[in-house]
Amino acid sequence: MCITDLVADDVATVTCLSFQPGMSLRQRQILRVSLRLFGEREYAAVSLRDIAAEAAVSLTLIDHHFGAKHALFASVLRSWAPMFEQAALEMRHALAQGRLTSATELIALMLRPIDKLLAEPDGANVLSLCARHRHETDPAIGGPMGLALGPYRLAIGRALERLHPARGPDEIDWGVAFALAALFEFAAGTTLVGLRLHRDSTMASERRTARQLLARHIEGGWRAGLDG
C-alpha cells in the first residue's frame, strides 16, 4: 500500500505511482497485463487463463501472489488508488482553507490524477478500466471500485455542496456522476464534444485544447444542471 506522510498543513506528494515496493518483475507483469485486459474487456470476459497466457506465467503463480480473479482485480485498483486519494485530500484541504470557491478551481483539482495517469506508461489503461467498470453492481467489481474511487467521489460531492448549497443530495449526486463520466470516458479516448484527448499525442497544444474543452464541458453541464 502506498503511504503518504503529512507535514504540518501541507499535502504530501504520493510517490508510489504504479506498484508496491518489493514487488517482483513477474508480479508487476501480472498486474500490467490484468490492468490492460480489464480495461479492454468486461470483467466476465477476462479469465485468469487469459492473464496467465499474456503474462507468460502459470495459473499457480497468479493464485500464489493474488488469489482469485476478484482479488487480483482489487490489487490492480489498489496500485492506482493513491492518486485519487491524493486528489481527494487536496480538495478537502482547499475547502477547509477557503481556497475552493469556483467550479473552475474544483475541476482543476479533479483533473490532477487524470493528468498524472496520462503521463504514466499504464495510466491510459487505468482510465479505460474506470470508464468501463465504474457503474458495476457486482460486489466483486463494485466493491473494489468503490474503495478506489470513493474518497475522490466524496470530495467532489462535498465541494459541489459548498458551491451549490441550495441543491439537494440527488442533484449533487448527479453532478458528481456527470463529472466522473466526462473525466473517465474523455481521458480514456471516448469522443466527447467533438475532440479526443489523444493519450498518445505528443502535441502539447492538442492536449491543452482537449483538456480545456473537457473542463468547459463539465462546467457547462454543472451550470445547466445545478445553477438553473
Buried (B, 14 or more C-beta within 10 A) or exposed (E): EBEBEEEEEEBEEBEBBBBBEEBEEBBBBBBBBBBBBBBEBEBEEBEBEBBBEBBEBEEEBBBEBBEEBBBBBBBBBBBBBBBBBBBBBBBBBBBEEEEBEEBEBBBBBBBBBBBBBBEBEBBBBBBBBBBBBBEBEEEBBBBBBBEBBBBBBBBBBBBBBEBBEEBEEEBBBBBBBBBBBBBBBBBBBBEBEEBEBEBEEEEEEBBEEBBEBBBEBBBEBBEEBBEE
